[in-house]
């Protein structure tokens, strides 16, 4: 079998949600879709998608990868997508039920309620005003007001990620298995 690097993408946003490697070719990504992943978070995400009548999209990022390069290539692609602002299930602090917009937008149209509540609650716990959070995070004051009020419904995950990082979601550890 041929070694590959692949992503599992959200069927609605088309965004990558998980990056994996396989020495077994295409059969490995299908194990995820059949909820036989080694990752609890991937299995949980797939189950949530299936409840809504969806299934992940498999995208082959690289094929015929030399086995000694497989782990390095996987890490490259994980870092590449993280640098583009995607929150992947490869990151320990991301789960299918929490704050990952790319996942929640696939499954639950009310995902903003959780994000709004988390940002407001966390900001208040840190005793920051909206203006202070704006200055500290580099995110506009108007954006913060609108997101907390639920008026903001169209935004990039990169902006939300800046806010979340600023209010304490700074620990990001990659899972390499």
C-alpha positions as a Markdown table, in Angstrom:
| # | Residue | x | y | z |
|---|---|---|---|---|
| 1 | Unk | 0.0 | 0.0 | 0.0 |
| 2 | Unk | 1.0 | 3.6 | -0.6 |
| 3 | Unk | 1.6 | 6.1 | 2.2 |
| 4 | Unk | -0.6 | 9.2 | 2.2 |
| 5 | Unk | -1.2 | 12.4 | 4.2 |
| 6 | Unk | -4.9 | 13.2 | 4.3 |
| 7 | Unk | -7.4 | 15.5 | 5.8 |
| 8 | Unk | -11.0 | 15.0 | 7.0 |
| 9 | Unk | -13.0 | 18.0 | 6.0 |
| 10 | Unk | -16.3 | 19.4 | 7.2 |
| 11 | Unk | -19.0 | 18.5 | 4.5 |
| 12 | Unk | -20.6 | 21.9 | 4.9 |
| 13 | Unk | -17.7 | 24.4 | 5.3 |
| 14 | Unk | -15.3 | 22.2 | 3.3 |
| 15 | Unk | -12.6 | 23.2 | 5.9 |
| 16 | Unk | -10.1 | 20.7 | 7.2 |
| 17 | Unk | -10.9 | 19.4 | 10.7 |
| 18 | Unk | -8.3 | 16.6 | 11.1 |
| 19 | Unk | -5.0 | 15.8 | 9.4 |
| 20 | Unk | -3.8 | 12.2 | 9.4 |
| 21 | Unk | -1.2 | 9.9 | 7.9 |
| 22 | Unk | -1.5 | 6.4 | 6.6 |
| 23 | Unk | 0.9 | 3.6 | 5.6 |
| 24 | Unk | -2.2 | 1.6 | 4.6 |
| 25 | Unk | -3.3 | 4.0 | 1.8 |
| 26 | Unk | -6.9 | 5.1 | 1.6 |
| 27 | Unk | -8.3 | 2.5 | 4.0 |
| 28 | Unk | -7.1 | 4.5 | 7.0 |
| 29 | Unk | -9.2 | 7.6 | 6.4 |
| 30 | Unk | -12.3 | 5.3 | 6.0 |
| 31 | Unk | -11.6 | 3.9 | 9.4 |
| 32 | Unk | -12.4 | 7.3 | 10.8 |
| 33 | Unk | -15.6 | 7.6 | 8.9 |
| 34 | Unk | -16.6 | 4.2 | 10.3 |
| 35 | Unk | -15.9 | 5.6 | 13.8 |
| 36 | Unk | -12.9 | 3.3 | 14.3 |
| 37 | Unk | -10.4 | 6.1 | 14.8 |
| 38 | Unk | -7.7 | 6.0 | 17.5 |
| 39 | Unk | -8.9 | 9.5 | 18.4 |
| 40 | Unk | -11.9 | 9.9 | 20.6 |
| 41 | Unk | -12.5 | 13.5 | 19.3 |
| 42 | Unk | -12.6 | 12.3 | 15.7 |
| 43 | Unk | -15.0 | 9.6 | 16.5 |
| 44 | Unk | -17.2 | 12.1 | 18.4 |
| 45 | Unk | -17.1 | 14.5 | 15.5 |
| 46 | Unk | -18.0 | 11.8 | 13.0 |
| 47 | Unk | -20.9 | 10.7 | 15.2 |
| 48 | Unk | -22.2 | 14.2 | 15.4 |
| 49 | Unk | -22.0 | 14.6 | 11.7 |
| 50 | Unk | -23.8 | 11.3 | 11.1 |
| 51 | Unk | -26.7 | 12.4 | 13.4 |
| 52 | Unk | -27.2 | 15.3 | 11.0 |
| 53 | Unk | -27.0 | 13.1 | 7.9 |
| 54 | Unk | -23.5 | 14.1 | 6.9 |
| 55 | Unk | -20.1 | 12.4 | 6.6 |
| 56 | Unk | -16.6 | 13.9 | 6.5 |
| 57 | Unk | -14.9 | 14.5 | 3.2 |
| 58 | Unk | -11.6 | 12.8 | 2.7 |
| 59 | Unk | -8.9 | 14.9 | 0.9 |
| 60 | Unk | -5.6 | 13.4 | -0.1 |
| 61 | Unk | -3.0 | 16.0 | 0.6 |
| 62 | Unk | 0.1 | 14.0 | -0.5 |
| 63 | Unk | 0.5 | 10.5 | -1.8 |
| 64 | Unk | 3.5 | 8.1 | -2.3 |
| 65 | Unk | 5.2 | 9.6 | 0.8 |
| 66 | Unk | 8.3 | 7.9 | 1.9 |
| 67 | Unk | 7.7 | 6.2 | 5.2 |
| 68 | Unk | 10.6 | 8.0 | 6.9 |
| 69 | Unk | 9.0 | 11.3 | 6.0 |
| 70 | Unk | 5.5 | 10.4 | 6.9 |
| 71 | Unk | 5.4 | 11.9 | 10.5 |
| 72 | Unk | 7.3 | 15.0 | 9.4 |
| 73 | Unk | 4.9 | 15.6 | 6.5 |
| 74 | Unk | 1.9 | 15.1 | 8.8 |
| 75 | Unk | 3.3 | 17.7 | 11.2 |
| 76 | Unk | 3.9 | 20.1 | 8.3 |
| 77 | Unk | 0.3 | 19.9 | 7.2 |
| 78 | Unk | -1.0 | 20.3 | 10.7 |
| 79 | Unk | 1.1 | 23.4 | 11.2 |
| 80 | Unk | 0.2 | 24.7 | 7.8 |
| 81 | Unk | -3.6 | 24.6 | 8.5 |
| 82 | Unk | -3.1 | 25.9 | 12.1 |
| 83 | Unk | -1.2 | 28.9 | 10.6 |
| 84 | Unk | -4.1 | 29.5 | 8.3 |
| 85 | Unk | -6.4 | 29.8 | 11.3 |
| 86 | Unk | -8.1 | 26.4 | 11.3 |
| 87 | Unk | -8.7 | 24.7 | 14.6 |
| 88 | Unk | -8.0 | 21.0 | 14.1 |
| 89 | Unk | -8.9 | 18.0 | 16.2 |
| 90 | Unk | -5.2 | 17.3 | 16.2 |
| 91 | Unk | -4.9 | 20.0 | 18.8 |
| 92 | Unk | -5.5 | 18.9 | 22.4 |
| 93 | Unk | -7.6 | 21.9 | 23.4 |
| 94 | Unk | -10.1 | 21.4 | 20.5 |
| 95 | Unk | -13.0 | 19.0 | 20.8 |
| 96 | Unk | -16.1 | 18.3 | 18.8 |
| 97 | Unk | -18.4 | 19.7 | 21.4 |
| 98 | Unk | -16.6 | 22.9 | 22.4 |
| 99 | Unk | -15.5 | 26.0 | 20.6 |
| 100 | Unk | -14.3 | 24.9 | 17.2 |
| 101 | Unk | -16.3 | 26.9 | 14.8 |
| 102 | Unk | -15.5 | 24.8 | 11.8 |
| 103 | Unk | -17.1 | 21.8 | 13.6 |
| 104 | Unk | -20.0 | 23.5 | 15.3 |
| 105 | Unk | -21.0 | 25.3 | 12.1 |
| 106 | Unk | -21.4 | 22.0 | 10.4 |
| 107 | Unk | -23.6 | 20.6 | 13.1 |
| 108 | Unk | -25.3 | 23.2 | 15.2 |
| 109 | Unk | -26.6 | 26.5 | 13.9 |
| 110 | Unk | -26.7 | 27.9 | 17.5 |
| 111 | Unk | -23.0 | 27.6 | 17.9 |
| 112 | Unk | -22.7 | 31.3 | 18.5 |
| 113 | Unk | -24.5 | 31.1 | 21.8 |
| 114 | Unk | -21.7 | 28.9 | 23.3 |
| 115 | Unk | -19.0 | 31.2 | 21.9 |
| 116 | Unk | -20.7 | 34.4 | 23.0 |
| 117 | Unk | -21.3 | 33.0 | 26.5 |
| 118 | Unk | -17.8 | 31.7 | 26.8 |
| 119 | Unk | -16.2 | 35.0 | 25.7 |
| 120 | Unk | -18.4 | 37.1 | 27.9 |
| 121 | Unk | -18.0 | 34.9 | 31.0 |
| 122 | Unk | -14.3 | 34.5 | 30.6 |
| 123 | Unk | -13.8 | 38.2 | 30.0 |
| 124 | Unk | -15.7 | 39.1 | 33.1 |
| 125 | Unk | -13.8 | 36.4 | 35.1 |
| 126 | Unk | -10.6 | 38.1 | 34.0 |
| 127 | Unk | -12.1 | 41.4 | 35.1 |
| 128 | Unk | -11.6 | 43.0 | 31.7 |
| 129 | Unk | -13.9 | 45.5 | 30.0 |
| 130 | Unk | -14.8 | 45.0 | 26.4 |
| 131 | Unk | -12.4 | 47.9 | 25.5 |
| 132 | Unk | -9.6 | 46.3 | 27.5 |
| 133 | Unk | -10.1 | 43.0 | 25.8 |
| 134 | Unk | -10.1 | 44.8 | 22.4 |
| 135 | Unk | -6.8 | 46.4 | 23.1 |
| 136 | Unk | -5.2 | 43.3 | 24.5 |
| 137 | Unk | -6.4 | 41.0 | 21.7 |
| 138 | Unk | -6.1 | 43.3 | 18.8 |
| 139 | Unk | -9.7 | 42.6 | 17.9 |
| 140 | Unk | -12.0 | 45.6 | 17.3 |
| 141 | Unk | -14.2 | 46.8 | 20.1 |
| 142 | Unk | -17.3 | 46.8 | 17.8 |
| 143 | Unk | -16.6 | 43.1 | 16.9 |
| 144 | Unk | -16.4 | 42.1 | 20.6 |
| 145 | Unk | -19.6 | 44.0 | 21.4 |
| 146 | Unk | -21.4 | 42.4 | 18.5 |
| 147 | Unk | -20.2 | 38.9 | 19.2 |
| 148 | Unk | -21.1 | 39.1 | 22.9 |
| 149 | Unk | -24.6 | 40.5 | 22.0 |
| 150 | Unk | -25.1 | 37.8 | 19.4 |
| 151 | Unk | -25.4 | 40.4 | 16.6 |
| 152 | Unk | -22.2 | 39.2 | 14.8 |
| 153 | Unk | -22.9 | 36.1 | 12.7 |
| 154 | Unk | -20.3 | 36.3 | 10.0 |
| 155 | Unk | -16.7 | 36.2 | 11.0 |
| 156 | Unk | -13.5 | 34.3 | 10.5 |
| 157 | Unk | -12.3 | 31.6 | 12.8 |
| 158 | Unk | -8.9 | 33.5 | 12.9 |
| 159 | Unk | -10.6 | 36.5 | 14.7 |
| 160 | Unk | -12.3 | 34.2 | 17.2 |
| 161 | Unk | -9.1 | 32.4 | 17.7 |
| 162 | Unk | -7.3 | 35.6 | 18.6 |
| 163 | Unk | -10.0 | 36.4 | 21.2 |
| 164 | Unk | -9.9 | 32.8 | 22.7 |
| 165 | Unk | -6.1 | 32.9 | 22.9 |
| 166 | Unk | -6.2 | 36.3 | 24.6 |
| 167 | Unk | -8.7 | 35.1 | 27.3 |
| 168 | Unk | -6.8 | 32.0 | 28.3 |
| 169 | Unk | -7.0 | 29.3 | 25.6 |
| 170 | Unk | -3.3 | 29.6 | 24.9 |
| 171 | Unk | -2.1 | 26.1 | 25.6 |
| 172 | Unk | -2.1 | 24.2 | 22.3 |
| 173 | Unk | -0.3 | 20.9 | 22.1 |
| 174 | Unk | -0.2 | 18.8 | 19.0 |
| 175 | Unk | -1.1 | 15.1 | 19.1 |
| 176 | Unk | 1.3 | 13.2 | 17.0 |
| 177 | Unk | 0.3 | 9.5 | 17.0 |
